[in-house]
């Protein structure tokens, strides 16, 4: 993003480091991917084990290259070897990767079938943590398909197992997913209770990635309940946790929550906070790794800020930059939003 020094200098006075970007439509997918943050335990040595682990990594490389069929084939070959070695934990992880890939492709029946097989493997091998992850992953698929009751049932099954084995990370994950199911159905008071409990368990588990996600969702729920003071606290916790891990998506989500709340207030001190967090967002989305979508929302936030303080030429410039990116991205919905903002000047 090229910022013109004369006009944008006041907002560039303070520099921060980091990165991120968020869309509410991707929450369930993000949850599913977060739950795969587990690795095989290399307890069984030997050439066969090495080949299986290499196939697991190869599948990830093929996925990054967009070679989905090859990725899935590599993971299935790894599963055959893991089963031959009696390593159901690693076989389950490979099933998770396959299920996630099917979900990313929108092949939900295939994703559901794969994740049910993943659960069956975890049950056969008495892999209780695998069962916690399996139920949560399956529930996330149900969420993406709008099957609320099935999702809640899956998350509750995960929670019951996690509580039985006193797995704080699993309890936090399952409670957070129950909160997400309630939130997506507009049951904000229930979501608040789940998220508040989940945040405590994720803190005790030292799960910074989970803390960032849960507290961002909690902040969103507090906003819906018009408890803006609690929302600020939740977003600040999410921001700090995301900053520690370099979690760009959740970092930007937290900043956007903070900016929106302070932007809506009238006190000059609140505008100073808006400038502070906008500067942080500018730095994050000026990084080479930032996506066009992330830059687009930064320009929009800048436009809203300048419109708020009465600098309409600067607001127009910012909205036009955002509109240019929206058209590049073929994001018709955001293009409409920006056209309305320009029309309001």
C-alpha positions as CSV (number, residue, x, y, z in Angstrom):
1,X,0.0,0.0,0.0
2,X,1.5,3.3,-1.0
3,X,0.5,6.0,1.4
4,X,1.0,9.6,0.4
5,X,3.2,11.2,3.1
6,X,1.5,14.6,3.4
7,X,-2.1,13.3,3.9
8,X,-1.4,10.1,5.8
9,X,1.5,11.2,8.0
10,X,-0.6,11.8,11.1
11,X,-1.7,8.1,11.1
12,X,1.7,6.8,10.4
13,X,3.5,8.4,13.3
14,X,3.4,5.2,15.4
15,X,4.7,1.9,13.9
16,X,3.9,-1.6,15.0
17,X,4.8,-5.0,13.6
18,X,2.6,-8.1,12.8
19,X,-0.2,-9.2,10.4
20,X,-3.9,-10.5,9.7
21,X,-7.5,-10.6,8.0
22,X,-11.0,-11.9,8.8
23,X,-14.4,-12.7,7.3
24,X,-17.3,-14.0,9.4
25,X,-18.1,-16.5,6.7
26,X,-14.8,-18.2,7.3
27,X,-15.2,-18.7,11.1
28,X,-16.2,-22.3,10.9
29,X,-13.4,-23.1,8.5
30,X,-10.9,-21.3,10.7
31,X,-12.1,-23.4,13.6
32,X,-11.7,-26.6,11.7
33,X,-8.1,-25.7,10.6
34,X,-7.2,-24.7,14.2
35,X,-8.2,-28.0,15.5
36,X,-5.7,-29.8,13.3
37,X,-2.8,-28.2,15.1
38,X,-1.5,-31.6,16.3
39,X,1.5,-33.6,15.1
40,X,2.3,-37.4,15.0
41,X,4.4,-38.7,17.8
42,X,7.4,-40.3,16.2
43,X,7.6,-43.1,18.8
44,X,7.8,-45.9,16.2
45,X,11.1,-45.6,14.4
46,X,12.2,-47.3,11.2
47,X,12.0,-46.8,7.4
48,X,8.3,-47.4,7.2
49,X,7.6,-44.7,9.8
50,X,9.9,-42.3,8.0
51,X,8.1,-43.0,4.7
52,X,4.6,-42.4,6.3
53,X,5.8,-39.1,7.9
54,X,7.2,-38.0,4.5
55,X,3.9,-38.8,2.8
56,X,2.1,-36.7,5.4
57,X,4.4,-33.8,4.7
58,X,4.1,-34.4,0.9
59,X,0.3,-34.2,1.1
60,X,0.6,-30.8,2.8
61,X,3.0,-29.6,0.0
62,X,0.6,-30.9,-2.7
63,X,-2.2,-29.1,-1.0
64,X,-0.3,-25.8,-1.0
65,X,0.3,-26.3,-4.7
66,X,-3.4,-26.8,-5.4
67,X,-2.9,-30.5,-6.2
68,X,-5.8,-31.7,-4.1
69,X,-6.1,-35.2,-5.6
70,X,-2.4,-35.8,-5.1
71,X,-2.6,-34.5,-1.5
72,X,-5.4,-36.8,-0.6
73,X,-3.7,-39.8,-2.3
74,X,-0.5,-39.1,-0.3
75,X,-2.4,-39.0,2.9
76,X,-4.2,-42.2,2.2
77,X,-0.9,-44.0,1.5
78,X,0.4,-42.6,4.8
79,X,-2.7,-44.0,6.6
80,X,-2.1,-47.5,5.2
81,X,1.4,-47.4,6.6
82,X,0.4,-46.0,10.0
83,X,-2.3,-48.7,10.3
84,X,0.4,-51.4,9.5
85,X,2.5,-49.9,12.3
86,X,-0.4,-49.9,14.7
87,X,-0.2,-46.1,15.0
88,X,-3.8,-45.0,15.1
89,X,-3.0,-41.5,16.4
90,X,-1.1,-40.6,13.3
91,X,-3.6,-42.3,11.0
92,X,-6.3,-40.2,12.6
93,X,-4.4,-37.0,11.9
94,X,-4.1,-38.0,8.3
95,X,-7.8,-38.5,8.1
96,X,-8.3,-35.1,9.6
97,X,-6.2,-33.5,6.8
98,X,-8.3,-35.3,4.2
99,X,-11.5,-34.3,5.8
100,X,-10.3,-30.6,6.0
101,X,-9.4,-30.7,2.3
102,X,-12.8,-32.0,1.3
103,X,-14.4,-29.3,3.4
104,X,-12.3,-26.6,1.7
105,X,-13.4,-27.9,-1.7
106,X,-17.1,-27.8,-0.5
107,X,-17.3,-31.6,-0.7
108,X,-19.2,-31.9,2.6
109,X,-20.6,-35.4,2.3
110,X,-17.0,-36.7,1.6
111,X,-15.7,-34.6,4.5
112,X,-18.2,-35.9,6.9
113,X,-17.6,-39.5,5.8
114,X,-13.8,-39.1,6.3
115,X,-14.2,-37.5,9.7
116,X,-16.5,-40.3,10.8
117,X,-13.8,-42.8,9.8
118,X,-11.3,-40.6,11.8
119,X,-13.6,-40.9,14.9
120,X,-13.8,-44.7,14.4
121,X,-10.0,-45.0,14.3
122,X,-9.7,-42.9,17.4
123,X,-12.3,-45.1,19.2
124,X,-10.6,-48.3,18.1
125,X,-7.3,-47.2,19.4
126,X,-8.7,-45.5,22.6
127,X,-7.2,-42.3,21.4
128,X,-9.3,-40.0,23.6
129,X,-7.7,-36.7,22.5
130,X,-8.2,-37.8,18.9
131,X,-11.9,-38.3,19.7
132,X,-12.1,-34.8,21.1
133,X,-10.6,-33.4,17.9
134,X,-12.7,-35.7,15.7
135,X,-16.0,-34.7,17.3
136,X,-15.0,-31.0,17.1
137,X,-14.0,-31.3,13.4
138,X,-17.2,-33.1,12.6
139,X,-19.2,-30.5,14.4
140,X,-17.5,-27.8,12.4
141,X,-18.5,-29.5,9.2
142,X,-22.1,-29.5,10.5
143,X,-21.8,-25.8,11.2
144,X,-20.7,-25.0,7.7
145,X,-23.8,-26.9,6.4
146,X,-26.2,-25.1,8.9
147,X,-27.0,-28.4,10.7
148,X,-27.1,-26.7,14.1
149,X,-28.5,-29.5,16.2
150,X,-26.0,-32.0,14.9
151,X,-23.1,-29.5,15.4
152,X,-24.1,-28.9,19.0
153,X,-24.4,-32.6,19.7
154,X,-21.0,-33.3,18.2
155,X,-19.4,-30.4,20.3
156,X,-21.1,-31.7,23.4
157,X,-19.7,-35.2,22.8
158,X,-16.2,-33.7,22.5
159,X,-16.7,-31.7,25.7
160,X,-17.8,-34.8,27.6
161,X,-14.7,-36.7,26.6
162,X,-12.4,-33.8,27.2
163,X,-13.8,-33.4,30.7
164,X,-13.5,-37.1,31.4
165,X,-9.7,-37.0,30.6
166,X,-9.3,-33.5,32.2
167,X,-7.9,-32.1,28.9
168,X,-8.0,-28.3,29.4
169,X,-7.2,-27.6,25.8
170,X,-9.9,-29.9,24.6
171,X,-12.4,-28.5,27.0
172,X,-11.6,-24.9,25.9
173,X,-11.9,-25.9,22.2
174,X,-15.2,-27.7,22.7
175,X,-16.8,-24.9,24.8
176,X,-15.6,-22.3,22.2
177,X,-17.3,-24.3,19.4
178,X,-20.5,-24.6,21.4
179,X,-20.3,-20.8,21.8
180,X,-19.8,-20.4,18.0
181,X,-22.9,-22.6,17.3
182,X,-24.9,-20.4,19.7
183,X,-23.5,-17.2,18.2
184,X,-24.3,-18.2,14.6
185,X,-27.9,-18.9,15.7
186,X,-28.2,-15.5,17.4
187,X,-28.3,-17.0,20.9
188,X,-25.9,-14.4,22.2
189,X,-26.4,-14.9,26.0
190,X,-25.7,-18.6,25.6
191,X,-22.7,-17.8,23.5
192,X,-21.4,-15.4,26.1
193,X,-21.5,-18.1,28.8
194,X,-19.7,-20.7,26.6
195,X,-17.0,-18.3,25.4
196,X,-16.3,-16.9,28.9
197,X,-15.8,-20.5,30.2
198,X,-13.8,-21.4,27.1
199,X,-11.5,-18.4,27.6
200,X,-10.6,-19.6,31.1
201,X,-9.7,-23.1,30.0
202,X,-7.7,-21.9,27.0
203,X,-5.7,-19.6,29.3
204,X,-5.0,-22.4,31.7
205,X,-3.9,-24.6,28.8
206,X,-1.5,-21.9,27.5
207,X,-3.3,-22.0,24.1
208,X,-2.6,-18.6,22.8
209,X,-4.0,-19.3,19.4
210,X,-7.2,-20.5,21.0
211,X,-7.3,-17.5,23.3
212,X,-7.1,-15.1,20.4
213,X,-10.0,-16.8,18.5
214,X,-12.3,-17.3,21.5
215,X,-11.8,-13.7,22.8
216,X,-12.4,-12.2,19.4
217,X,-15.7,-14.2,19.2
218,X,-16.5,-13.1,22.8
219,X,-15.9,-9.5,21.9
220,X,-18.3,-9.8,19.0
221,X,-20.9,-11.3,21.3
222,X,-20.4,-8.5,23.9
223,X,-21.0,-6.0,21.1
224,X,-24.3,-7.7,20.2
225,X,-25.3,-7.5,23.9
226,X,-24.2,-3.8,23.9
227,X,-21.6,-4.5,26.7
228,X,-18.9,-2.4,25.0
229,X,-16.6,-2.2,28.0
230,X,-16.4,-6.0,28.2
231,X,-16.0,-6.1,24.4
232,X,-12.9,-3.8,24.6
233,X,-11.4,-6.1,27.2
234,X,-12.0,-9.2,25.2
235,X,-10.5,-7.6,22.0
236,X,-7.4,-6.4,23.9
237,X,-6.8,-10.0,25.2
238,X,-7.3,-11.4,21.7
239,X,-4.9,-8.7,20.3
240,X,-2.2,-9.5,22.8
241,X,-2.5,-13.3,22.3
242,X,-2.4,-12.9,18.5
243,X,0.5,-10.6,18.6
244,X,2.5,-13.1,20.7
245,X,2.0,-15.9,18.1
246,X,2.0,-13.7,15.0
247,X,-1.6,-14.8,14.2
248,X,-2.3,-12.2,11.5
249,X,-6.0,-13.0,11.1
250,X,-6.9,-12.8,14.7
251,X,-4.7,-9.7,15.3
252,X,-6.6,-7.8,12.6
253,X,-9.9,-9.0,13.9
254,X,-9.1,-7.7,17.3
255,X,-7.9,-4.3,15.9
256,X,-11.1,-4.0,13.9
257,X,-13.2,-4.6,17.0
258,X,-11.3,-2.0,19.0
259,X,-11.5,0.5,16.1
260,X,-15.2,0.1,15.6
261,X,-16.0,0.7,19.3
262,X,-13.8,3.7,19.7
263,X,-14.9,5.1,16.3
264,X,-18.5,5.1,17.5
265,X,-17.7,7.3,20.6
266,X,-17.6,11.1,20.7
267,X,-14.7,11.8,23.1
268,X,-11.4,13.1,21.7
269,X,-9.6,10.5,23.8
270,X,-11.4,7.8,21.9
271,X,-10.3,9.3,18.6
272,X,-6.7,9.1,19.8
273,X,-7.3,5.3,20.4
274,X,-8.7,5.0,16.9
275,X,-5.6,6.6,15.5
276,X,-3.4,4.3,17.6
277,X,-5.1,1.1,16.4
278,X,-5.4,2.4,12.8
279,X,-1.7,2.9,12.7
280,X,-1.2,-0.6,13.9
281,X,-3.5,-1.9,11.2
282,X,-1.7,0.1,8.5
283,X,1.6,-1.4,9.5
284,X,0.2,-4.9,9.5
285,X,-1.4,-4.6,6.1
286,X,1.6,-2.7,4.6
287,X,3.7,-5.9,5.0
288,X,4.4,-7.9,1.9
289,X,2.5,-10.9,3.3
290,X,-0.8,-8.9,3.6
291,X,-3.6,-9.8,1.2
292,X,-5.4,-7.4,-1.0
293,X,-8.5,-8.0,1.1
294,X,-6.7,-7.0,4.2
295,X,-5.5,-3.8,2.5
296,X,-9.0,-3.1,1.2
297,X,-10.4,-3.1,4.7
298,X,-7.6,-0.8,6.0
299,X,-8.5,1.7,3.3
300,X,-12.1,1.5,4.3
301,X,-11.3,2.0,8.0
302,X,-9.2,5.0,7.0
303,X,-12.0,6.5,5.0
304,X,-14.4,6.1,7.9
305,X,-11.9,7.8,10.3
306,X,-11.3,10.8,7.9
307,X,-15.1,11.1,7.3
308,X,-15.6,11.1,11.1
309,X,-13.1,14.0,11.6
310,X,-14.5,16.0,8.7
311,X,-11.6,15.5,6.2
312,X,-13.8,14.6,3.3
313,X,-11.2,14.8,0.5
314,X,-9.0,12.3,2.5
315,X,-12.0,10.1,3.1
316,X,-12.9,10.1,-0.6
317,X,-9.3,9.1,-1.5
318,X,-9.3,6.2,1.0
319,X,-12.7,4.9,-0.1
320,X,-11.6,5.0,-3.8
321,X,-8.5,3.0,-3.0
322,X,-10.7,0.4,-1.2
323,X,-13.1,0.4,-4.1
324,X,-10.3,-0.2,-6.5
325,X,-9.2,-3.3,-4.5
326,X,-12.8,-4.5,-4.1
327,X,-13.2,-4.5,-7.9
328,X,-9.9,-6.3,-8.4
329,X,-11.1,-8.9,-6.0
330,X,-14.5,-9.1,-7.7
331,X,-16.1,-8.6,-4.3
332,X,-19.5,-7.3,-5.3
333,X,-20.8,-7.1,-1.8
334,X,-18.0,-4.9,-0.6
335,X,-18.1,-2.8,-3.7
336,X,-21.7,-1.9,-2.9
337,X,-20.8,-1.0,0.6
338,X,-18.0,1.3,-0.6
339,X,-20.2,2.9,-3.2
340,X,-22.7,3.8,-0.5
341,X,-19.9,5.2,1.7
342,X,-18.7,7.4,-1.2
343,X,-22.3,8.5,-1.8
344,X,-22.6,9.6,1.8
345,X,-19.7,12.2,1.5
